C-alpha cells in the first residue's frame, strides 16, 4: 500500500469513527479553561463520546463554523505540564480557524502542537 493510500484510508476510517460517534461540546467558543482561566477556547471544544484517547479520556476535537463538518485534520500535541501527548481533531474548520487553533497550541511554552492537515482528495 502506498503512503497516499494509507493516508486516504486513515482519514476515511477516522471519518467513520466521527460519523458513528456523538460530538459533545464541553467548552463553547470563548469559554475559559476550568483550571487555567487565562486560557480561552477560540472554537467549540469537545470530544467524541464513547471513544478513548491516550490520556484515558475521550478523543478531543475542535468544531469550526463549516456546517458540512468535514474532518479537516488533526493536531498532535505535547503538554509538558501534563506530561502527555494527544490527538485533537479539527472538524468543520475554515483555514482561518485552523490557523487560530495552531496559535492556540503553539503560543504556550509548555505546549506545542503539530498540524496534520488532510489533503484534498481528487
Secondary structure as UniProt FT lines:
FT   HELIX           3..19
FT   STRAND          22..27
FT   TURN            29..30
FT   TURN            37..38
FT   STRAND          44..49
FT   TURN            54..55
FT   STRAND          59..63
FT   TURN            67..68
FT   STRAND          71..79
FT   TURN            80..83
FT   STRAND          84..91
FT   HELIX           95..106
FT   TURN            109..110
FT   STRAND          111..117
//
